[in-house]
Amino acid sequence: QVQLVESGGGLVQPGGSLRLSCAASGSIFRLNAMGWYRQAPGKQREQRELVATITSDGSTNYADSVKGRFTISGDNAKNTVYLQMNSLKPEDTAVYYCKPLGLAYWGQGTQVTVSS
């Protein structure tokens, strides 16, 4: 059983920053690429957007909507994946989830609200 615990969300003004964390159980991060997804208000679970990915060797990829503003990173020793979010916009408002790519495990998510 894989457990994923996201944290670090909150309310922030446009232009602000947040750092999300995802603590994964076991060695899931060392064995699998990880992704950060988000589900915007009014969207269904199936419409979750993949915003960033990181492989076990540190290769990263980003959705165009966040490229240049978000940075994904990982700490193998802590089995933790991070998402540094800068220059936040109201359209970044969503519940953010981390998930191992190719596996159907989801955490509870963390709410990010960008509003003045």
Buried (B, 14 or more C-beta within 10 A) or exposed (E): EBEBBBBBBEEBEEEBEBBBBBBBEEEBBEEBBBBBBBBEEEEEEEEBBBBBBBEBEEEBBBBEEBEEBBBBBBEEEEBBBBBBBBEBEEEBBBBBBBBBEEEEBBBEBBEBBBEE
